Amino acid sequence: MPLLNKPFPADPEGAGTASARSPLSRIRTALTVFFALDGLLFAGWVVRIPAIKEQTGASASDLGMALLGVSAGAVATMALTGRLCRRYGSPAVTVVCAAVLSLSMALPPLAHSATALGLVLLVFGAGYGGINVAMNSVAVDLVAALRRPVMPSFHAAFSLGGLLGAGLGGLAAGSVPPSVHLPALGLLGLAATAAAGPALLRAPSAPAQPADPIRSTAPAAGNRTRGPVLLLGLIALCTAYGEGAMADWSALHLQQDLHAPPGVAAAAYAVFALAMTVGRLTGARLLERWGQTRTLVAGGAVAAAGMLLGALAPNAWLALGGFGVAGLGLANIFPVAVGRAGELAGPGGVATASTLGYGGMLVGPPAIGFLAEWSTLPTALTTVAALAAGAAVLAYATRNASAAPVARAPEDATRRGGAASVAAGAPGGDGTLAGC
């Protein structure tokens, strides 16, 4: 995996030559474009799910099975993307996956059955899963190079991209068919990839580092932190389940159950994305004022209340308000949980919690579909509230978990100190590293 800070060492105090800062600034700008593009394309797809459902004539359970194609494609690609990043470099994999994701936007309008939709969503899921792993890998190295907690800015860009995509989808839903709207977004994605890709591809790679004898022989202090880390991973899973469910089912709930017009229904994810953006932009202040545990507990409680309102409201406007409250509550739980896992167990803790979290985001949409077929969609959406409340309980259960020291070679600690401190939520960071 490329280590951007090798050729461009950054001064923790912000000093350094302009020649050292300028390449990193260009890489940061390009990477921000890819995060925003990811959110834009994903939101563009989810707000047209009601139209695609009508186009294919799928039932709720059939749609849930088709949406499982996104999950399957993403899981398979996530398992492979790490190896591809190590072999070809994270910047190159990011660019390729962005192109695949953009091209896949033209495929759902071509599907006229649930089976065909599931197959084309395998491609969409592959691009989506791949770009999320690859661009976050670039971002982690860039954080280390800059020695500044800039990771939240990337995730805010993802949320802003999602907000823009949902807004455009809302405007298009009433008059522009998916067969025009989605391919147009794909062309926009290809243009953005062509514009930002060269700057990202110039991100230099470093040769693989030799095995660290100190780290490899370190005592397994993780034995006593494994339990808390798994609990934090479950917190991430519970809240990411809600994000995935909101993305794929909120618009359909408003249109199908509350009889909202297409434009209002499409606003469901836009409201949620806007609330998530505001929550992430203010997350650092919340952490400084309340600390990690209270932020997690309060976020879970607020999200649970908001989702109950959103799922059970008698009209679309109250439901939109509930979705906004849920977005504020969920905004910082995933990144705080992952950051705290890193604080407890180092990079291994971050990896464990992130994997569980992404699993929740992928499992949520099809699970809601199956539950909606068995019962009703509003009832199925209340499971989001139940899991958010469960996340609050789990957060309180891990309040006394203590960090175990992570052994590193002295030179490795110097080389990676910036990334380690941010990932662990160390003083000076904002504790909101991880999660789209």
N, C-alpha and C positions, 0 to 999 in steps of 0.2 A: 504494500500500500504506500502511495507517495507520502513523503514527509516534507511538507512545504517549508517547514522551518529550517531544514538543513541548508538550502542555498540562501535563504533570506532570514537570518536570525533577527528576532525582534527584541528591542530593548523593553524590559518591563516598565520602565518609567516613561515610555513613549518617545525616547530619543532615538536617533538613528538617521541614516542618510536618506535623502529623497529617493535615491535609486533603489534602496531596499524596500521602502514603503510603497512606491508606485506599483510594482508588479503585484504585490499582495492586494492593493486596493482594486486593481483591475480584476483579479481573480475573485475577490469578494463580491464585486458588482455582478460579474458573470454568474457566480453561484446563486446570488440573490434572485437573478432572473429565472434560473432553473427551479428554485423553490416556488416562486410565484407561478411559474408555468405549470408545475405539478398541481398546485391548488386550483388553478383556472380550469385545466382540462378535467380534473376529477369532478369539480362542481358542475361543469358543463354537462357531463354525463349524468350525474345523479338527478339534476332537475328535469331531465327529459325521460326519466324512468316511467312516469305515468303514460306518456305518449308511446313509448316502446312497448309497455305492457299491453296497451290497447292494440297496437300494431300486430303483436304476436298472438293476441287472444289468450294469453296465459292466465291461469288462476293464480291465487296468492302462493300456493305451494309450488306450482310450476315456476313462478318467478323466483321464489326462494332457491329452487334448484339451479336455475339459470345463473343467479347471482353467485352461487357457489363457484362458478367458473372463475370469477374475479379472485376469490379466495384461493382456489387451487393454483391458478397461474401465478399469483403473487407468492404463495408459500414455496412453490417449486423454484421460482426464480430467486427468492431471497436466499435459499440454501446454496444456490450456485453463484450468486453475485459476489460474495466475499472472495471466492477463489478467482473469479474473473478480475476483480479489483487487484488482487495480489499479483496476477500475471500480467495484466495489461495497464494497470493504473486506474484509480478511481475516476479521474477526470474523463478518460476515454470511455469508460463504461457509462458514466453519467450521460454523456452526449449521445451514445448509441441508444440507451434506454429512452432518452427523451424523444428521439426520432421514432422509435417503435411505438411509444405511447401516443405520439401525435398521429402516426399513420393508423393506429387502431381505432381512432375516433370515427373513422368512416365506416367501420364494420357493423355496429349495432343497427343502423338503419337498413342494412341489407338482410337482416334476420326476420323471418316471417313465421317462426315457431320458437317455442321455449328451448327446444333442443339446439337449434341453430344459434339462438342467442347465447346459450351457455358455452358453445364452442368458440364463438367470436370473443366472448368475454375472457376466455383463457388467454388470448393474446393481449387484451387490455390489461388484465391482471399481471401478466408477465412484465409488461412495460412499467406498470405502476409499482410493483414490488421491487423491480430492479433499480429504478431511479431513486426510490426512497433509500435503499441501502447504500447505493453508490454516492449520492450527493451528501448524505450524512457522513460518509467516510471522508469525503473531501472537507466537509465543514469541521470535523473534529481536528484534522490536521491544520486547518487554517486558524482555528482557535488557538492551537498550540503555537503557531508561528507568530500570531499577532500578540499573544499574551494578554488578550483582552476578552471579556465574556461576551462575545458577539453572537453566540449561537442563538439566543432568543430573537435576534433580528431576522435570521433566516426563517424561523418558524412563524414569525409575524408576517413575513412575506408570503409564506404558504397560505396563511389565513386570509390575507388581503387578496391573494389570487383566487381563493375560494369564494370570497365575497363578490369579487368582480365577475367570476364565472356564473355564480348564482344570479346576480343582478342581470347580466346579459341574457341568461336563460329565461328569467322571468319576463323580460321584454319580448323575447322571441317566442315564448310558449303559446301565446294566443294567435300568432299569425305566421310564424316561420316553422315549417315542418322539420323534424329531426334529420331528414335526409339532406337538408340544406345547412342547418345549424351546426350539426356535429362535424361534418367534413370541413366547414369553414373554420371551426376551432382547430381542427387538425392542421390546416394550412397555416394558421397563425402560429401554432406550435412549431412547425417546421421552420418558419421564418425566424422565430425567436431562437431556436436551436442553432440555425446558421449564423445568426448575429452574435450570440453569446458563446457559442462553442469554441471558436478559435482562441479566445482569451483563456478559457478554462483548460483547453488542451495544452497551452503553454505552461501550465503548472508543472514544475519540474518534479521528477521522481528521484528517490534515493534508493540505493541498493538495499536489499534486505539486510536487516541487522542480525548479527550473530546471536545465538541463544544467550540469555542472561543467566550466568551461573548462580547469582545471588537469588534471582527470582525463582529459578527452577528448583532450588533447594530450600526455599523458604518453608517454614512450618505451615501446616494446613490450618492457619488460624481461621480460615473460612468455615471450619466445622461448626463453630459456635455462631457464626453469622449467616449460615446457609438458610436457617429457618426464617429469620427476619427478611433476608433478601427475597426468598420465595413469597413471603407475605406482601412485600412491596411490589413484586411482580404481579401478584394477584390484584393489588390495587390498580396497577396500570391496566391489567386485563379488564377489570370491571368498568373502568372509565372509558377505555378505548372501545369496548363493546357499545357504549352509548354513542360515541362519535360515529361509528360505522352504521349503527341503526338510524341515527338522525340523517346521515347522508343519503341513505337509500330509501327510507320509508316516510320521512316527515312530509314531503310534498304529496305523496300518495294518500296519506292520512287526511290531510286537509281537503284534497279533491274528492276522495271517495267517501269518507265518513262525515265530513262537515260541509260538503257540497260547495267548496270554495271554487271560484273561477280559476283557470290555469295560471294566470299571472300571480294571483294571491297565493296559490298553492306553491308555486316556485319560490315565493318569498320565504318559505319556511326555513330552507337551508341558508338563505341569505341572512336572515335574522340570527340564526345560530352561529354562522361564521363571523358575523360582525361582533357578536358578544364574545366569542372565543378570541377574536383579535384584541378587543379592548381588555379582556382579562389577561392575555399574555403580555400586553404592553405595560400593564400595571402590576404584573406578578412580582417583580423585584421589590416594589414597595411593600406589598403584602408580606412577603417573606421577611423583610427587615423588621416590620412592625409586629407580626404575629409569630414568626418562626415556622418551621416546617410542619410540625404536628398539627398546630391549630389551623394552618392553611389547608392541609389535607382534610381534616375533619370538617371544617366549615365548608370547604368546596364540595365535599360529598353530600352534606346535608342540604346545601342550597340547590345542587343539581337534582337531588331526589325530589325536593319540593317542586322545582320547575318542571320536571318531567311528568309528575303526577298531574299538574295543571295542563301541560301540553297534551297529554294523552286523554284526559277525561273532560276537558273543557267542552261546553255545549256549543261554542261557536269558534270560527276560525281566528278571530282577533285575540280572544283569550288564549287560544292555543299558541299563537305566535308569541304572545308575551311569555308564556311558559317555556317555550323553546329558547327565548332569549335568556331567561333566568338560568335555564339548564346550561347554556353555553358559558355563562359567567362562572358557574360552579365547576364545570368540567375543565375549564381552560388550563389551569396550572397543575391539576392533580397528576396527570401522566408525567410531565417533566420533573416535578418535584419528587415523585416516587422513584423515578429512574436515577435522578441525581443523588438521592439518599442511599439507594442501593450501591452506587459507586462509592459513597462516603464510607459505607460499612465494609465493602469487600473489593474495592478497586474496580478495574476494568471488567473483571469477571462478573461482578455484581451488576454493572450497567448492562452487560450483554444478556444476562439472565432475565432481568426485569424488562428490557426492551423486547426480547423475544416473546415473552408472555403477553406483553402489551399489544404488540402487533397481532398476535393470535386472537386477542379479543376483538380487535377491529375487523378482522377477517371473518370471524365466526358470527359476529353480531347480526349482519344483514340476513344471511340464510336462516339463522335461528328465529328471527322475528317472522320471517315468511312462514316457517313451519307452525309457529305458535298462532299466527293469524289464521291459518287454515283450520287449525284445531279449534280455535276460539274466535276472537275478533282482533282486528289490528289495534284498536285502542288498548285492549287487554294485553296484547303482546308488548306494546310500548311501555306498559307499566313495569316490565322487567328491567328496563333501563333505570327507573327510579329505585327499584329494589337493589340492583347491583351498585348504584351510586351510594346508597345508604350503607351497603356492605363494605364499600371502600372506606367510608368514614370510620366504621367499626374497626376494620383492619389497621387503619392508620393509628387509631388510638392504641391498639394492641402492640404496635411497634415503637411506641413513644420512648421506651427505656432502652432500646437497642443501642449498644455502644459500638463504636467503630473499632475494627481490628487493624493494626498497622500493616501496611502493604510494603513488603521489602523490595527495594530496588537498588541497583548499582548506583553509586554516587553520580557518575556521568549520565546515566539514564534519567535520574531524577532531575538533573539540570536540564537535559534536553527536552523532557516532556512535562516539566513542571507546570507550564501554562495550561495545558490541556487537563492535567490531572486535577489542578485546583478548581477549574471550572466544573469539570464533571462531578467532582465530589461536593460541589456547593460550598467551597471554602470561602472564608471571608474575602471580600472583594469581588466575588462572583455573585451572580444573581440567582443561582440555584434552579434555573429554568432551562437546563440543557437537555434536549432530547424530545422526540415525539413530534409528528406533523399533525 
